[in-house]
C-alpha cells in the first residue's frame, strides 16, 4: 500500500493549529504522513517545503523540509494584503501542477456564484442581486427596492456589509459593528452618492433587496449548514445550527456579536405545518446545491451554506462558502467533532485511489 502524503495548508502556521493537529492524530501512520505548511514556504527552485511534519510517537509537529504533498487540504483565508496576493499566486501554480490534488477547490467570488445559482433550479431561493457599479446606480435601484443590502463581492464574516434605505429625501446607511448597530443619515442624494462612490473605490460591491430575516423577537438569524463528502463521494449534512445576531441588528454573523443556538430549538418553536414546510424546503435546497456548484466550478469537498428565513417563511440562500468554519456545528452537535476530524482523511483516501488512474491517463 502506498503512503499518502497529506498536506494541510494555511496562510500562517498559527491558524487552524488545533484542527490540523486533531486530524493528524487520527491519521493511521502506516497509511498517512501528515504535513502542515504555508504556501509562502515553498521554495520555487527546489520545490521543497519548509513546514512541519506530525510525529505520532511524540504527538506533536516537528520542523521539517519535504516535497510538496500529493494531496493538499487548503484552508487559506485570503484578504487584500500583499501576503495573501502572493499566496494566491502560489496556490494557482500548485493547482496547475499535474501531480498535486487538492482535497477541494475554493469557490470564486459571490457574483460568479450568483450568476450560476440564479440560472439554476434553485433560482427561487436566490435573492435578486446586481453589481453596485456607482453611487448613482444604487440610488436609482433604491426607487425599486426601498431598502437594500450592500455586500463586498470578495468578503466573509459579515465585514463591510451595509444596509441602505431611503426615507423621504433622506438616506440611512447602517452597519453592525461588534454587535452594535451604527447608523449614518445623509440629507441629500449627492452626499449619499459621494459616500457610496468612496466605498466602491476600495472594494467591489453587490446590491440585494433587504429581506427581513429576523425571528419573532426581532433578532436577525440564519441557518448555518455544514456539508461534506463522505468516503463514497456522497454529500452528507454534518449538522445545522442557528446563528442569531443582536436585537434589531442586520446581521447574524458571529464576528458581529452573534450567538449560536441548536437548530432543533428553532424548529420545535414552529407550528407543525411551518416546521414541516421549512424542513422540506431545506432538504430541497441542500440536495441540489452542491451538484449545481460542482457542475460549474472545480470539485469541492465541503460547503458551509447560510440560509435565511423571512417573515413569510420563505427560504433564501444567503451565502455559500467552500472553506467553512465548524464552530456552529461543533457547539450545537459536539458528538460530530470526531466525524469532522476524520472526514478530510477519508476523502483523501478516496482521492488517492483515483490518482493512479489519473496518472495513467496523462501518459
N, C-alpha and C positions, 0 to 999 in steps of 0.2 A: 504494500500500500504506500502510495506516495504521500509525503508530508505536505500539509497545506501551509503555505506561508501567508499568514493573515495579518495585514497591517491596519491599524486604527489611526486615522489621520484627523488632527485638529490644528487650528491656526497656532495655538500656543499649547505647550505641554502641561500648562496649569488647568486647561479646560477639559471637562469630561473625564477627569482622572478616576473618580470613583466608579463611574460606569464602565470605563475601559478595563479597570482592574477586576471588577466583578465578572466581566465577560471572559477575561484571560484565565481567571480561576476555574471557570467551568469548561475550559478547552482541554480535551484529552491530550496530554503531552506526547502521546505516541502518534497523534494524528495531526496536531496543530503546533506551529511555532508562532507565537503572538508578538507583534511589534507595535510600538506606537511612535509616531513621528509627526513633524510639521512639514508642509510642502517646501518651506524655505530651506530645510536642512538636506535637500537632495543636491549632491554635487553634480553639476551639469556635465563635467568631463568624464569622471569615473562612473557616474550614475549609481554611486553608493549613497546610502542614507546615514546620517548621524542621528540616532534616536535612542530608544530603549527597547530592550527585549525582556519578556516576562520569564522569570526564573521560578519554576514550580517548587523546587526544593526550598528556596529561601522565601517564597511567597512575596516576591517584590519585583519591581522593574529595575534592570541594571543597564547602565550606559552601554551602547553597542554601535558598531558600524555594520551595515548589512545591505544586501541587494534589495532593490525595490520589491516589496512583497507582491506575490502574484494576484492576491485578492485584497482589495482596499475598501475599507469602510470609511466613507468620507463624512466627517462631522464638522466640517469647516463652516463657520458663520461669517460671511463677508460683510464689511461695511464699506465706507467710501475712502478709507485711508490708503496710503501708498502700499503698506504691507499686504493688505487684502488684495489690491490690484496685482501685485507681484505674485501672490499665492494663486490667484485665479488663472493667471497665465501659465503657471507651472502645472496646475491641475488639468488645464486644457491640453497641455502637451502630454501629460500622463494618459489622458483618455484616448489620445490618438495612437498610443503605443499598442501594438497588436498583442503583446504578451502580458498585459495587465488587465484585470477585470475588476470593475467597480461593483460593489455589492448592490448599490442602487445609484441612480443618477439624480442630480438636483433638477428640480423643475425650473423653467425660466421665470420671467417676471409676471406680475399679476395681470398685465394687459394681454400677454401671449396666452395665458391660461384662460382668461375671459373669452378671447376670440374662439378658442376651441369649445369651451363649455356652452357658450351662448348659441352655438350652431348644433349642439348635440341634443339627444333625447331628454337631457336634464335641463334644457333651457328655461322651463317654467320656474325652476328653483334658483335661477341666477339673476341677481339684481341688475337692472339696466346700468351699463357702465359706459362712460365716454372719456376720452382723453381731455384733460383740462389744459388746453393749449395756452390760454391767456386769461387775465382777469376779466376781460370783456366777454369771452366765451362763457365763463362761469356766471356772470351777471345775466347774460341772455338766457342761459339754461334755467336760472332760478325763476324766471317767469313761469316756466312749466312745472318745475319741481317744488317750488316754495322753500322746502328745507332740503339740504344736501349734505353729503359727507365727502370730504377730500382725503384721499389716501395716497401715500407715495407708491409709485409703481414698484420700486425696489424697497421693501420695508418689512419689518416684523416687530412683534411685541407691542403693537399699538403706537409706536413712536411716530410723531409727525402727522397724526390724524386730526382733522378739524371738522367741526360741524358748522355749516353756514346757513343762516336763514334771513329772509327779508321780512321786515315788518314795517309797513308804510314806506317811508323814504329812508328808513334806517336799515343797516345790515349788522347782524350779530355773528361774530365768529368765536366759537368755543373750543376748548381743548381740555382733556383730562390730564392734569399734571400731578402725578403722585397721589392720586385718589381725591384730588380737589378739582372742581370744575372752574376753569378760568375763562372769563368771557370779555371780549373787546367789542365795543359798539362804535360803528362808523356812521357819521351823519350825512355822508354823501357818497354817490356812486364812484366818483373819481378817486376819493380817499380809499375806498374798498378795492378798486382796480389796482391802485398803486401797491397796496399791501399784498394783494394776491400775486401781482407780477414779480414782486420781490421774492415771494415764497417759491414761485415756479422757476426763478432764475437759479435756485440752488438745487432743486430736485424736480424730476418729472412726476406729475400727479394724475390720478384718476378722479372722476366725479361720479357719485351714485346718489340716487334719491335717499333721503334719510328715512329709514324704516324704524318705527318704534319697536325695539326689541327688548322690552322690559317686562318684568313679572308684575303681579297684582300689587306689589308693594313699591313699585317704581324703581326697582333695581335693574340695571341692564344685565342681561345674562345671555350666554350661548352654550351650546352643547359641544364639547370637545371630544372627538372620537379618534382613537389610535388604531390604525390598521397596519398589519404586517403580513408578509408572505410566509407561509409555513414550509415544511420540508417537501411538500408536494406542489409547491408554487401556487397554492391557493391563497386568496386574500382572506385573512381572518380578522374579525373585530376583536382587538385585545381588551378594549374597555371603553366606557363612556363616562364622562364626568360633566358637571356643570361649573362654568366659570361665572361668578357673579361680581359685578362691579360696584362702585359706590352709588349710594342713593341719588337719584336724579342725574347721574353721570351719563356719559355717552358710550363708554367702552366697558367691556368685561375683562380686558386683558389683566393678567396677574401683575404685570410690571407697572400698571397704573393703579395699583391698590386693590385689586380684586381678591376674592376668596374662592375656595373650591368646595363644592357640595356633591354628595353622591347623586348619580343620575336617578336612582330608584326613588330617592326622596322627592325629586321633582315629578317624576312620572306618577307616583302614588298620590300626589296632591291634585291631580287632574281628575275630572269625572271620567267614568268608564269609556264613554264614546270618544271623548277627546284623546284620552290615553291611547286607545286602540288606533285612532286615526294617525296620531303623531308617530307611534311605533311603526305603523305600516309605511308612512312616508319616509321615515328614516331608513328603513330596510330598502326601499326603492332607490334612494339616493346612494346608499353605501354599496349596494350590489352592482351598480352601474359605473360609479365614478372612477375607480382605479382603471378599469378596462378602457374607458373613454380617454383617459390621460395617456395610458401606455400605447394607445393606437396612434397618438400624435407625437409623443415625446419618448426619449430612450427609457429603457426598463427601470422600474422602481423597485424598492424593497419595502419601504414603509411610507405611511402618509398620516399626517395629522389633518383632520377636517374640522373646521369650525362651522356650526350650523346655528343660525338664529331662528327664533320663533316669534312671529309678530303677534299683535293683539288678536287678530282673527285666526290665529293658529296656522298661518301659512309658514312653511319652512323655506329658509333661504341659505344657500351655500355662500358663506362669507369669505372663507379663505381655505386654501389647500397648501399644505406645507410638506415638502419632501424630506425635511430634517426636523421632525417634530420632537418636542420635549416629552418627558414621561411623567412630569410632576402631577398633572391632573389625574392620570390613570393610577399611578402608584399610591397616591394618597387616598383615593376612593376604592381602589381594588388592590390592597397590599399583597394579596396572595398571587398577583400577576407578576411580581418582581422577578421571580425565578424564571418564568417563561420569557420575559423580556431580555434577561441576560443571556439566555440560551439561543434565542431566535437568530441573531446575526451569525452564530456559528453554524446552526442548522442550515441556514440558507447558503452560507459559504460552502458547505459540504455539497449542496445541490449544484452550485455553480462549478465546483472543482470537478464534478463528474461530467459536466458538459464540456469543460475545457479541452480534454484530449481530442474530442470530435472537432472542435473549432480549429485546433491546431492543424489537424489533418486537412481541413478544407483550405487552409492557407497554402498548403504545399503545392 
